[in-house]
């Protein structure tokens, strides 16, 4: 499939509205070893840059009261210092590489195979691209969660550790999980002893319900917005030139800055749609993975029904949207850097043509 011409399907478009953007690189065109090696390095850097937003979102979701991003950030900085924004990062980074590898491989294989099959069946390029992106988003999310859910359980337990033992800590950092962990290995050991291997897959079902539709919505929205922007830009160029040909009659060829700007804008818009649609699932998932109940002095995992009841009692539907701001910001920045880095990675990993 190719996105090389956003206005290709419009038979009434003049030659001046043609937008020549680089064709999409399919799975079979990639040098796989270079793709995974460079991907691990690039996405590890992206994860490090965006991790504080993930910590802030997780703390807001697990708090029993509503606090603003500013108040939560100030409390973390005051009582825990800058390191508080990177609790659990080492553990998270360990899971990023295999999870990303599974994600990228599943995404590319599914997009390529589904897209090719749909084109062979007679679907238009636009329809085939949208469906292939949705299918790729679902399969890649499901594959990545096999690795990411256990990492999420451990890293999020570390994220929500405030200064519960400090007499100076305000309520803003308490009311989280009372268990204390020294590091990721200690958290792994304690979870294994308390809940067994099943403890690492707490919230796995709700994770699939969160990330599968989220990825499907995101990739579909992204492909549609991406085409709409280039289509609108093509119409604008056509009107501006009064039907004349641009660039000597060869159509308009955007430079790298324009391509990155359109990718970034498309990613932000797609992230907004995805965040709003799936936020309640993400909040429930986080609480299932992090919080416990106490019965007769013993800690027990919360059930899905208990988690939903607690959220309803704390503020109804609005309680499910705690942390929406950081999540939207995190998803937008992550998606923007991800898609631009991802496209750069694919072009860097393209096999040399003999």
Secondary structure, DSSP 4 states (H G I P E B T S, - for coil): ---SBTTTT-TT--GGG-BB-PPPPPGGGB-HHHHHHHHHHHHHHHHHHHHHHHHHHHHHHH-SS---HHHHHHHHHHHH-GGGGGTTHHHHHHHHHHHHHHHHHHHHHHHHHHHHHHHHTT--HHHHHHHHHHHHHHHHHHHHHHHHHHHHHHHHHHHT---TT-TT--GGG-SS-----SSHHHHHHHHHHHH-GGGGGTTHHHHHHHHHHHHHHHHHHHHHHHHHHHHHHHHHHHHHTTTPPSGGGT-B---HHHHHHHHHHHHHHHHHHHHHHHHHHHHHHHHHHH-EEEETTEEEEPPHHHHHHHHHHHHGGGGGGTTHHHHHHHHHHHHHHHHHHHHHHHHHTBPPP-
